[in-house]
Every structure is written in structure tokens, then in C-alpha cells.
């Protein structure tokens, strides 16, 4: 045993709304063995605070939860700092799991935990404090004394998720994770299952969870929710799982047991069934996340989505006339995608939003993940993987991550979709030329020379930089523009 704490950190960006469930579970595992654990979920501007805590407390090691994208920049910088203090650096999470050998080449990473970390981290910590022989630890990757990367066999998945309960009490603040859900202001994401049984060719679940799906017992789920209700006045639940309805009938009964307003992820094949959409109303569903991806059947088949293109609009039709918000995500930039494929999707998005006033359709760019079914297809089409984690950090949903999709096209299309179909922005008649131009661009898929977008961003920066102009904006915005501030990614900008 040791008196030194163990630090677990998950750097976040401005889009993060979920508690850091990965490190909350790992903390529960370490606490079982009596270790003292501190959790950090810092925003980008809290980087120095985290480093100061490391320097002051000198933890036994620091475990970083990683995901591919902009968060990696702070994760890399913090790992370098921790390593400079001669404190071991352990990486886990999706990004570390899908490419352990690649990450071990980085001189600021000592160990990589592959897939589920609870059992692996317990065994690793014991060996770190005793014989430092890591050869028999399933699910661990490390560099041996000769400088060679060792990737131990994977650890079987935890059979009983109830063995580890997320450590909510270790979070510095729980109310910071409250989100709006319909009329409720105290909704919070909860995590009750792991994995997804489907085989979407772009998804990390194919690599990490291997199409498995497991859930906590009803007693554990109800216990967490009751505790959050009693201590923090929880009003609604956002089921934050990768896929909530892995076993539809079982999850329906659970949602009914919880008996609170709720939101979660659903696939269109389930939503297109009338009995299910009727149940959504009866169970007080507030909003749904729906991964539609495309309405080109050719692309849906390429990505093995196991979904019919016509079911996308049919599923939303079942919500028409209700107050249930549908957050529908689409994707561009897939290998072998044609302009015709995009036309089908873009036209469908406009029809969906005309059909259902509470539909919000976003588009994002395809991100190739090593080991996924589409990975070799991307390589065949000329994709060249990043060479460093700093390059992997440039991956983002709002710009092109692949050579066959023009970055100007991707960024501007995502921005216009965000204004028109996510924020569902509507403007004063004085702004009708601006909105008319955006709709013309959308319908013609013409995203070059996006001068109005650059002007909007410039105006937003100018207004943000001047206290007087900020006050002017606060007065003008409600009069000039109506939009959903919860879903729209750019609420501080001057238009849209």
C-alpha cells in the first residue's frame, strides 16, 4: 500500500456535457483496494491548475483517459509534464485502446490500458508497488527493459458490471453536469450499460467493445438515480450510453421503473415502429439522439449500418405533432462517397426539418479509426494516418479528416447545417438575405467563398472583445435572431 494518491484525469473541451464515466469507474476499482484517488475533468483553461496539483502532491502515477480529437493536445502536454517529474504516465480510453503500440512509441507514455480498465488497473497498481513484472497483466501494454513494446493479451470483459459503481462523490462538482431536457433544467447524464450490438463500420465500438452489450442491474441503476434525486434534486435523466436499447424490452421496463422524464440514443429501425413511438410519449421522453448517418442506401450498406434509407424519414414521421426533440446526426466524407450520395442526405435533412418542428439535424465528417471495418477501405482510397498524437488531435467532426473531402466544403457545410438545422435559427426580416443565401448554398451544395460566414465570425469576435459591444449584442440578439441555444454550437456569434 502507499500513502501517495493516484490521479485520474480526462481533459475536456467546450462540447463535453457528460461526467467522466471512464475514470469514475476506474476510481471505484482502485478504492476497492484502499488507494486514495483524485479525479480531474479540467476544461482547457484549467490546465495549469491540474499541473500544479501534480507537482504539489506527487501522485503514484497519473492515468489519462483519452479520446481522439482536440482533447489530445492537453493530454499530451500534461503527460509530458508528468513524465518530466519522473511520475509514471498511464493512458487508457478509446484512443489508447485502438492503437496501443503507436502510443507506446511516444516518450511521454509508460503504460497503456487496453479496453476496460477496472481489473487491469488494480493488478497493475499492485505490481507497480511490488515486483514491477507486468508480463502477466491482461489488458496492459508497456515497453520492456530492452525498449520493445509488449502488448499483453486482452482481458475478458467484466461479467458483472455491478462490481464497480461510478464514483460520483469524487467529482469536484455534480451540478456542473446538469443539462436542459425539455422544460427541466436539472437533467443529468447517467451511464447504465456498455457497448453496442450493431456493426457500424466507422465506429470504435467494433474495436473496443466488439459488438457486446451489458448493463447494470436495475437495483444499481435505481440506486444511483435516487441518490442524485435526493442530494441534488434531479428532475430528468439522460441515458448517456452508446446505445440504450441493446435489449429493447428490458430497457423499456427499466425506463418505466425509473419513472422520470428521460432522453437517450435510439436507432431508426426501432423508432420507425409505431408501438415504440407511442411508448415514447407515454414514458415522458424529452429528446432522442439518432445516428442516421445517411439516406443513401449505397453508403448505408458500405458502412454496414443495417438500416434502410427510407426508415430515416419514416421514423421521424412518427414524432410529428409531439414535443419530443429528435437530434439526428448525419455524416459526410465516407470512402467512395459521391455528390449524389450527399444530395440524397442533404435533401432528406431539409424534408425532416420541414416535417418535424423539433427535429435537429447535424452533419459531421467521417473520422477513420484504426481497426474498424472501414479502416482498410480508407487506406485503399489514399488515407494516410497521422504520425503523432498532435496530428491525431486535429481530428474533429467539423472539418475534413480525409484527403478526398475538401476541407472548405466540410467546414462550411457543417457550419451552415449548425445554423439552419441544429439551432433551427430564424431571423428578423432584415436578415432574410442572409438566411436566403444559406439556404441557396445548402440546396446547391455550394460551400466555396463563404464570405458571410467569415463576416459573422469576425463580428462575433469583435463584439466579444468589447464590453460595450457585448451589451449591444445582448440586446440585439433576441430581437434579431431566434435559435436553440442548447443545441447550437455558436450561440455567441453575431448572426445565426
Beta strands, then each sheet from edge to edge (+ up, - down):
strand 1: 6-9
strand 2: 37-40
strand 3: 61-66
strand 4: 88-93
strand 5: 111-113
strand 6: 140-143
strand 7: 149-151
strand 8: 179-181
strand 9: 184-190
strand 10: 193-195
strand 11: 213-215
strand 12: 236-239
strand 13: 261-265
strand 14: 285-293
strand 15: 325-332
strand 16: 359-365
strand 17: 426-427
strand 18: 481-482
sheet 1: 2+ 1+ 3+ 4+ 5+ 6- 7+
sheet 2: 8+ 9- 12- 13- 14- 15- 16-
sheet 3: 10+ 11-
sheet 4: 17+ 18-
end
